[in-house]
Amino acid sequence: MSMELFMPGFILVFFGLGAVVVGVTMIFVPMSVNTQLVLFPVVSVLLLVSFRRYAQGYFVGRVTNRNPTGGPTEVFTGETAVVTEEIVPNSPKGKVEFHGSFWNADAEVLIPKGLKVTVIERRNLTLKVKLLD
């Protein structure tokens, strides 16, 4: 069952449970090795088919703070950033440092390195900026 940590898919755990069920059954009902070898895969597959979908629901992540518009939950508009690479209009070359990380930046005008800018909007991983007033 510990192999499930390395190969997640929520399948191997049921074969581990099948082995446990057969082992516990052996305590109360003595059986031959051949019977154990037949019972193990039968019990494992029955457990897999019966409980995988139900049990898998407990391990699925849930989002508690969903934005109904589908947009990003962070609002960057109006915040300040510092230009780290010159921003050329309509070019992917511009970069700014914002909240401790580097973002691609775009602007309507050429903005040299080192100046402070204001974030107008966020488009995926690119910030649209303007010179700080």
N, C-alpha and C positions, 0 to 999 in steps of 0.2 A: 504494500500500500504506500510505502514511502517513495516509491518510484514515481508516484503521481506528482511529487514536487519537481521532478526533472522533466517529465513529459506530461504536462497538464492536458487534460481532455476529459477528465472525470470518468474514466473507464477502468483503469487498473485498480482503483479502490474497490470495485465490485468483485474482482477476482480475489482480492485479499479477503474481503468479507465472505466469499464463497469458501475459501480455505478455512476461515475461522468457524463457519457454520458446520462444515464437515468435521473439523477437529472437535468441536463441542459435542456433536452428535456421536462421535466415537466414544466419548465418556459414558454415554448411556446405552448405546447400541453397538456391540462389537460387530465389525464388518471386515471383509477381506480387502486386500489392496486393490484388486480389480474393481470392487464395488466403490471404493473411495475414488478411484480414477475416473469412474463414470459419473459419480455423484458430484464431484467438484465442478466440472464444466457445466453440468446441468443447472446446479444451484447458482453458479456465478452468472450465467446468461439470464436466468430467470430474475435474479436481483437486478441485473443491468437493465433489462427490458422494463421491469416493473417500476423501478425507483429512480432511474437516472434523470429523467426530465423533472421530476418533483424535487429531487435533492439539488439539482443544478441551480435552481432558483435561489437557493440560499447563498450561493457564491458569486452571483452577478452583482456588479457594482450598481449603485443607485445614485442618481443625481438629485440633490435636495434643493439646490438653488439654481433653477433653470430660468433662463431669460426667454420670455415668451416671443420676443421678436426674432430669436435665432442669432442675434448679433453677440459680440463679445460682452461679457459681464463687467469688464473693467471700463471705466470712463476716463480717457486720457485727455479729453478736450480741455484746453486752457492751461495745461501743465507745462513746465519749462524743461527744455533739454539743451544739451551743448553739442554743437556740430564738431564731429571728429574727422570727417572727410568732407571736402567741399561738395555742396549740393548744387548740382546742375539741373535745371528744369527738365522734366520728362526724361530723366536718365536714372538708371539704377545705381549710379556710383555714390550717391550721397549717403552718409552715415551720421547718426547722432547717438550720444550716450544718454539713456533715459532710464531712470530707476535702477542704475547700476549695471545695465546691459546695453549692448549695441544694437541699434535698429536701423534698417534701411529707411531712408528719408527722401521725400520729394517736396519741391516748392515751386512757386510760380516764378521766382526770381533766383538769380545766382546768389548763394550764400557761402562766404568763405569759412574756412576752418577756424574754430575757436570762439565763434559768436554764439550767444544764447538765442534760442528760438522758442516759440510757443507752438504747441501741438494743436492743429485745427481738427484733424480727424485721424482715425486709424482704418487702414484698409489691409486686412490680413496681417502681414508682418511688415508693412510699410506705414510709416507715419507721415502724414501730410503736415508740413510746418510752415510758419511764417516768421519773419524777424520779430524779436521781442520789442514791444512798444515801449 
